[in-house]
Amino acid sequence: MSAGNITSVLLKILKWLGITIASILFLMFIIPILFPGQISNQVKIFANKHLAGKLDYKKTHLTFFRHFPSLTVSVDDFLLKGSKPFEQDTLLAAKDVSVGINLKNLIFDQEIKIDEIYVNDAVANVFVNSKGQANYNVYVSKPSEKPKDTTEAGASIKLDLIKLKNWNIKYNDHAANVLVNAKGLNYTGKGGLSEDIFDLETDLGIDKLDFALNRIWYAKEKSLHADLITRINTNALTFVLRKNELRINELPLKFTGFVSILKDGYNLNINAASEKTTIKDMLSVLPPQYLSWVKDTKIEGNSDLFFSLKGRFSEPKNQKPDLKASLKINNGSVSNSNAPVPMNNLNMDLNVDLPSLDTNKLLLDLRNLSFDLGKNNKFRAVVRTQGMDEMKINANIKGGIDLATLDSALGLKDIELKGLMNTDIQSNGIFNLDKKLFPKTKGYFNLKNGWLKTKYYPNAIQNINILANIYNTDGTFKSLGVKLDPFKFDFEGNPVFVNADLQNFEDLLYKIRAKGVLNIGRIYQVFRKEGFDVSGLIMADLSLNGRQSYATTGQYSRLDNRGNLILKNIKATTEYLPKSFFIKEGNFEFENEKMWFRKFYATYGKSDFALNGYLLNTINYFIERKGTLHGKFHLKSNYILVDEFMALKEGDNKDKSLAVEYAKEENPKSSGVVIVPTNLDVSLEANAKKVEFKGLGLNNLVGLASVNKGEVYLKNTSFDIVGSRMGIDARYQNESPITANYDVALKVDNFDVQRAYKEIDMIREMATAAKDVKGIVSLDYKLKGDFDGNMKPIYPSLEGGGNVNLKDVEVKNLKMLSAVGNGIGADAFNNPDMKGVDIKTNIKNNLIHVDPFTFKVSVLRPSISGTTSFNGLLDFRIRVGLPPGGWIGFPVVVTGTHEKPKIKIFSKTGQGIMDALYNTKSNKVIREEKRAEKKSRAQQRKDKRAQERKAENAEKQVSRDVKEK
């Protein structure tokens, strides 16, 4: 071929190549212009059909250039809310979300096939509450009852690629007590994700990973990288781990096995191993505060880690898999340049076996833990335990260590240790608290001339000397003995010493001597922990001698407990209260079975307390497994603010129970209820100048209060409220941090109705008609019910009844009565004479049932009975008695609402009110009250009698529930 022909051919090729490229570029620009409406509409239709959570975004794009060469639909500022009951919470927020469109299906089939998903710069909050409800159930699959119409146009998903870039994920599962934080997550998943059987190739990287179980952090700020190939069989729902390489910080792990999803659970066979790695790689998974120590310390030696989980998991069949793990460390060495000798011959052989994930079958086998610190510094431990409630123990621990040498060898930066530590403990047998079994044991722990100093406080705890001996000869609590002689140390120039001789733990014989002054604020700084604050002084001079049974059998004369314990400016917290107690002064005197509170002044927020009295049998409280404190006190206070004690209120206490923390997260707008300790049996003669509760002031409160097994009782208690003296008996019990129940019986005379209406929320909500009433009434009422998460009464939960006496009242322009007056032409109904009238009512299921009562309207004698609801519905019968004496009259029915009453004259047919339904277990209103269907007069009379019987029974039940204490 001539040169000219070659040139001609090349020019033609370049010409057609240019036309092709230009055509492709033209199509890449024109297709987004031709199809944007169709694609955007189909994506929205798909989202609306299949998403239960609310979806929102700002701007849409259709382009080839965001994820070239795919045609992608992209949305900016993507926001997806959670599923019920988390509709207001964000599940996923992302800077942009893109879906790749199959171009062939779009052009030739006019179908939208999504085969790629890209999500960038996202924050995901996955949440499961304590009831097991999850916020991520947003995808709704609705199987059609009709055969599939293959001709119908629409969007579908057939994924080949998922790519996530720069995600922050928080997984918070309150039901399982699991918390996971993953920051800087990048994920790429490739494969025929829509095929029945396919291999999913996964590349996963996480910059910082945190993991906690029961709020105990097992991983903090760990980097993670995973290179995985998983064969997925969607027909059998089986995942086979083919290639699974994982790296946590510097520690490599390999996984093999499979996971099958069954109808009632899972079938698991997973094995993980990190073989022939170094100790330094293994230590890289330690919390971040220790990683600088690992980096700067010379660590040598090999380690092997194995883990397996095998078996079926099924809650209905009560099946759980077996867990096994082992860790081996061989010929390890840890050294620091400043250490006189390194830690050599570090060896560990630990095996864990947990059949059926049953802790009562847990086997911990520490076959060897040993290391040397020179010739005379050796430590050896062999420990084997099996079971939990009844634990078999075989342990042999022996060693003599110079702590200063250990400190230098390890190169510890934040702590300085000195002293000679020796221990030799041998134990073999069964430990069971219920059966009072303790392994046969002989051993001691001895620390001489100890020294402890941390970076948090300039001065050290010095001259620490501990000699503790423990022995058991026959495997029972009876032969168990512990002797502590001495335990002493010096801190800030103040010596402290404790001697203790404890024998026969079946009926503890104790002899304890303690003396010293301890500045716990300063000593706490030595061990400072973020979020906690302890201050104050403890001064002790105690001598405690006796036997446990002397107190329980009333042989108090045989006890010899005496001495003083003085607390000053102590800050203390409890896991159920949001704030700290501040004990300004506490002077306690021990006198045989009693611990007297001679002087006790404390504050809690704005509240103050002065206590005088005693706790009974405090020694047994600390000895018994589930001890209860008994006591009797006089309490005086100038001011108590009950709101401060509500569990979910904000405060300085960071050490809260899991139940309180979870309740706060799940109910961020709730204040919670007051939680009552279950281990108290204490009576109080209370005298408080002012008690305030949710804005309601109770003045000059005097009465008897008691706390017993998580319940609070008020007996013969009275206080001033809105200018009147009210007497009350009551019981209160919390059920959780956000629910509580109560019973109350109250009496009050000379109660100013208008003042009560203006100052008491509950009066305004329960008795809306009181706004039209002026004057003085008396009240005798009994109620029981529940509090909600803000400690407000749940009205549908109320049951009870009582009597209201209208002593000296003026009722003007009450809409219901005015409407009756207008209907019969009697203006006097605008100002009826109700002085001295008794109104008896009963409450149940959000309805107030009013027994018949009669009053005067000029020469008329109206009589009223019927039902109203807390939401204002009316169903009243009025008989208007005519003169003389009201023996002859005519009926009137009032329905409608308090604001818009409806009158029917010469009628006895009203319209009943269907009561509300309330679930006492969940504290939820299942159904609100509503108008009932119209019924015959006979049926109405029958229903009325039934309602009256229910109400009377409810009042009697309330009387029984208000217990005497």
Protein Blocks (a to p, Z undefined) as FASTA:
>chain_A
ZZklmmmmmmmmmmmmmmmmmmmmmmmmmmmmmmmmmmmmmmmmmmmmmpmbdcddfbdc
ddfklmccbdcdddehiacddddfklmbcfbdcfbdcddddfklmmmnopacdfbdcdeh
iaddddddfkopafklmbccdddfbdcdfkbgcdddddfbdcdehiadddddfknopacd
dehiacddedjfkbmbdcdddddddfbacddeehiafbghiacdddddddddfklopacd
fbdcddehjaccddeddddddfklccdddddddehiafklmmmmpcfklmmmmmmpcced
ddddddddeddddfklopacddddddddehiacddfklmbdcehiacddddddehhiakl
cccddfbacddebjklccddddddedjklccddddddddddfklmmmmnopakbccedjd
ddddddeddddfklopacddddddddehiacddfkbmbdcehiacddddddfkopaklgc
cddddddddeehiacddddddehjllccdddddeddddfklmmmmmgcehiacedddddd
ddddddfklmmnopamlpccedddddehiacddfkbfbdcddfbacdddehjbccdfbac
ddehjbccddddddehklmmmmpmbdcdddddddddfbdcfklmpmkbccfbfbdcfklm
mmmmmmmmbgbjadddfkbccddddddfbdceehiacehiacddddeehiacdehiacde
ehiacddddddddfbfkbccdddddddehiafklmmmmmmklmmmmmmlmmpgcdddddd
dddddddfkopacfklpgcddddddfbacdehifklmmmmmmnopaklmmccfehiacdd
ddeehiacdddddddehjbccddeddddfkopacddddddddehhlaccddddehjfklc
cddehiabdcddddddddfklopafbdcdddddddfklmmmmmmmmmmmmmmmmmmmmmm
mccZZ
